[in-house]
Amino acid sequence: MRYREVSLLHIQILRRRRHDGTWREIDEHSHDTEHMLVAISDYSLADDTTGKGVISREVKSGGVEYLPAGITHVLTNTGKEEARFIAIIFK
């Protein structure tokens, strides 16, 4: 059995509210490798992926999402609370 090396990139909190009451977003970024998001809290995100449009992501605490390599996207918290998740990046 082959094992893959993984890197725990960071714990992400998508983020506190701005003064005008809107949520901040994670700016446009790209992933060269596949990755997973592990939800630390319930969250609702708008995932605006280049070439695919906006996908709504509703995940409960403990849920896991797989995201493929080669995407460029912007994440925006559309929920009422902070979105907390761990990003696991595969090398």
C-alpha positions in Angstrom: 0.0 0.0 0.0 1.3 3.4 -0.9 0.9 6.3 1.5 0.8 9.9 0.5 2.6 12.7 2.3 0.3 15.3 3.6 0.9 18.8 5.0 -1.4 20.5 7.5 -1.4 23.9 5.9 -3.4 25.8 8.4 -6.5 26.2 10.5 -8.7 28.7 8.6 -11.3 30.9 10.1 -13.4 32.6 7.5 -13.5 35.4 9.1 -14.9 37.9 11.4 -17.5 40.4 10.1 -16.4 43.7 8.6 -17.7 46.9 10.2 -20.4 47.1 7.6 -21.8 43.7 8.6 -20.6 41.7 5.6 -18.3 38.7 5.7 -14.8 38.8 4.4 -13.6 36.3 1.9 -10.5 34.3 1.2 -9.0 36.1 -1.8 -8.6 34.3 -5.2 -6.0 31.6 -4.9 -5.0 28.4 -6.7 -4.3 24.8 -5.6 -1.7 22.8 -7.5 -2.5 19.6 -5.5 -5.7 18.1 -4.2 -6.8 19.0 -0.7 -9.5 18.4 1.9 -11.4 20.7 4.2 -12.3 19.3 7.7 -15.1 21.4 9.3 -14.4 22.5 12.8 -17.7 24.4 12.9 -20.9 24.3 10.8 -20.4 26.5 7.7 -22.0 27.9 4.6 -19.6 29.0 1.9 -19.9 30.4 -1.6 -17.1 28.8 -3.7 -16.6 30.8 -6.8 -14.4 28.5 -9.0 -12.9 29.9 -12.2 -14.6 28.4 -15.2 -17.3 26.7 -13.1 -19.2 29.6 -11.3 -20.4 29.7 -7.8 -21.1 26.5 -5.8 -22.8 26.6 -2.4 -21.2 24.5 0.3 -23.2 23.6 3.4 -21.1 21.5 5.8 -21.7 20.4 9.4 -19.0 20.3 12.0 -16.9 17.1 11.5 -17.7 17.0 7.8 -15.0 16.5 5.2 -14.8 18.0 1.7 -12.5 16.9 -1.1 -11.3 19.5 -3.6 -9.4 18.5 -6.7 -6.0 19.8 -7.9 -5.8 22.6 -10.4 -8.6 24.9 -9.2 -8.6 28.6 -8.7 -11.3 30.0 -6.5 -12.6 32.6 -4.0 -14.4 31.5 -0.8 -17.0 33.7 0.9 -18.7 32.9 4.1 -22.4 33.1 3.5 -23.5 31.9 7.0 -24.4 33.7 10.1 -21.3 32.6 12.1 -17.6 32.3 11.5 -16.6 29.3 9.3 -13.8 27.3 10.8 -12.0 24.5 9.0 -8.7 22.8 8.7 -7.2 22.6 5.2 -5.2 19.4 4.5 -3.0 19.8 1.4 -1.7 16.6 -0.3 1.9 16.8 -1.7 
